[in-house]
Amino acid sequence: MLRKKNQRHAYRPSDNKISSISMISTIIGLVGIILYFILIKMSASQRGNLSIGFGIIPWIIFVSSGVGVFFAYKSLKDTVTVKRWKVIGGITNVFLVVFTLIIFLRGVI
């Protein structure tokens, strides 16, 4: 009876391995950007008179993009995976955090 042994080898940067944490971070960022586009379009169609329920969505995007920034930072510690997805996830989530803070501060001032 043949037994399949577990492969025990280290990944090299040339293997093009993508970190699952960086993919999660990228997906969170892209979903947040899409949600903002939908909210802006809906707000424009209603002339700024959306309900309170729609006002909670930017807070959810803000918190989830903060989690996405944490995941992007955590994935940067993994040195053998592809950097492209780490950078995309970090940039999209930092953009969402800054954009949301600008919107909130503009509403307060």
Secondary structure, 3 states (H helix, E strand, C coil): CCCCCCCCCCCCHHHCCCCHHHHHHHHHHHHHHHHHHHHHHHHHHCCCCCCHHHHHHHHHHHHHHHHHHHHHHHHHCCCCCCHHHHHHHHHHHHHHHHHHHHHHHHHHC
